[in-house]
Amino acid sequence: MMIQPPIDELIKKAPCRYALVTGVAKRALEITEAQLSNNSEEGTEGKDKAISQACKEIYSDEFIIKI
């Protein structure tokens, strides 16, 4: 199984690994809170998990990690 986005490319999107981990965690928390506040729990079975969605957003430069 292929991991998307590739981790070696995702690491290049942050100044260091620590910044990448904290950036992904922060964005995943924001996504989860938004889903809970919108009561969108129903119908989310086929969608990506918050961590996967955060990684994809960082990889596609929708969310920029800054120090």
C-alpha positions in Angstrom: 0.0 0.0 0.0 1.3 3.4 -0.9 1.2 6.2 1.6 -0.2 9.5 0.2 1.4 12.0 0.4 4.9 10.4 0.5 6.6 11.1 3.8 10.0 12.1 2.2 8.2 14.8 0.2 6.1 15.9 3.2 9.2 16.4 5.3 10.4 19.0 2.8 7.4 21.2 3.5 8.6 22.0 7.1 11.8 23.4 8.5 12.3 20.4 10.7 10.5 17.2 11.7 9.3 18.6 15.0 7.6 21.5 13.2 6.0 19.0 10.7 4.6 16.9 13.5 3.2 19.8 15.5 1.8 21.4 12.4 0.0 18.2 11.3 -1.3 17.8 14.8 -2.5 21.4 15.0 -4.3 21.2 11.7 -5.8 17.8 12.4 -7.2 19.2 15.7 -8.7 22.2 13.8 -10.3 19.8 11.3 -11.8 17.6 14.0 -13.2 20.6 15.9 -14.8 22.0 12.7 -16.4 18.6 12.1 -17.8 18.4 15.6 -19.1 22.0 15.6 -20.9 21.3 12.3 -22.4 18.1 13.6 -21.0 16.5 10.4 -20.2 13.2 12.1 -22.8 11.4 10.1 -21.7 10.6 6.6 -18.0 10.9 7.2 -17.3 7.2 7.0 -15.8 7.3 3.5 -13.8 10.5 4.0 -10.2 10.8 5.1 -9.3 10.9 8.8 -8.2 14.3 10.1 -4.5 13.4 10.2 -4.6 12.2 6.5 -6.5 15.3 5.5 -4.0 17.6 7.4 -1.1 15.9 5.7 -2.7 16.3 2.2 -3.3 20.0 2.9 0.3 20.6 4.0 1.6 18.7 1.0 -0.6 20.7 -1.4 0.5 24.0 0.3 -3.1 24.8 1.5 -1.7 24.9 5.0 1.8 26.4 5.5 4.0 25.5 8.5 5.9 28.4 9.9 8.1 28.7 13.0 
